[in-house]
Amino acid sequence: MPSATALPSTSAPAAVAPVSRPPFSPPADCSVVAIDVQQWRFDCGELANRNARGSLNGTLTSQGWRMCASGLATAQWGKAERMVTVSEGSGIPGEGFTVRVDPITGDCALKVSTADPARGFEVMAQAFAGTQLGWIAARWRNGRALFHTADGGRKWMELDLPAEIIYAAELQFVDAWNGWLLGSANRGVQGVGCDAAAPPNSLRCRDILYRTRDGGRSWTSVRVMTIAPAGGSAIKDVQFVDATAGWILERNGPAPCETGKPCFNLLTTNDGGDSWRIVLADTAIAGLRFVDRAHGWGLVAAGTKIDVLATADGGASWSRQIGGEEILGLSVPNVDVAVALARAGGYCTASLCNKYGLFRIASGQLAIVHETATSGWWAAQGCGGFLGEPFFVDPQHGWIGLQRGVGGLSGSNAAGLIATVDGGATWSCVDGLPSEDVSLVWFADVSHGWVTTRSDPYGAGRGGARIWRTEDGGRTWKVALA
């Protein structure tokens, strides 16, 4: 199962408390003498003393330490809040070598917390509420679970996902108790996919919407829709603004649905999902973002472009807010403001995309923050790659995660996270995160935020994931779940 232990902050913590012995168990054939409260002289025999790093590496690794630096005369290992430095001796018989313990540095903390690219932890869906609450639906080689924290990621509780589903596509919570999970269930016959002929008496593939009233400890099915062969999702875009008011998009028939075609009905509920009614039939709207019971936003394909729409009556009618752009993502920090990121796809390759646009709608008025025809307005030293969806917590403070693309193989795309404090006019690179794809950004306020990174962008799903947490606006980060 994935580790649910928080790893060290990437900034130096307070001074290490005095200790009388090293923070690890030395090899049995080594004698240890304290120099002071942070240093010890080791004598492991003439042969071992000549290669101090090699002599201690096996011991440190077996006790959970990971090497984060190695030079001609020293090497360093990190674990939790501490860093061990081993310094080679001069080679004089009997002198031995020295070991020192210090607070872990930010650089060492990142290196020792960077998991192997082959790690299999995959985030299927995630949800956050307030500054402390989080839920992560994850799967790995031999299991799956819903992880829940009520203290900002310091401790996690492992909960069961509904047994019927094989994948959790969406997850949303509005408070500590009320949440919804959208999952997919297959035929229940090994090796028989949803597009294959159904064996006798087998189940149909289906999307299932569940509700919880106890923070994810138990789930009840509130909506089921059969998935059409080669037809994509049957239910999508789950949106709730409180414990009772919500919306979903549901397929309006069994035939396969082409992108941009009006193949969905917009449904709404006022009782948490126990009953539903159609508020808008036969629509191509997608990417729903509702901020209260009346006001919402959505995206709709228009030829090769994607337009931004808005509603002020709960979804019954919609008006176009941005047209003629290829919208990549939409963030809605409050009822009056929406921020949209666009790109000029004709200028994109598998390793580079160099023309993006940024737009803001405030009280119905469109402002072009950056024209799509311009290049490099997002460029920030230390970050690079393809821009992901924007997340704005208010009209001024926003973040965009970056992905490496093929360029990451050559090191030309560093990935990372960029941030703005002036509504998107200028951007800077957020320090303290590794060079991994940022697949999700979520902030409760300007200080408390979560970021999901993944080390294996070319593998299946979203493998190699880690959940990072900041409580100071991104100045320092901790791995909360990995």
PyMOL commands that set and color helices and strands:
alter all, ss='L'
color gray80, all
select helices_A, chain A and resi 46-49+52-62+106-113+345-347+407-410
alter helices_A, ss='H'
color red, helices_A
select strands_A, chain A and resi 31-34+39-43+66-70+74-79+82-87+97-103+122-129+133-140+143-149+157-159+167-173+179-185+206-212+220-226+235-240+246-251+264-269+277-283+286-290+296-302+305-311+319-322+326-334+337-343+356-362+365-370+386-392+398-403+416-420+428-429+437-443+449-454+465-470+478-481
alter strands_A, ss='S'
color yellow, strands_A
deselect
rebuild
show_as cartoon
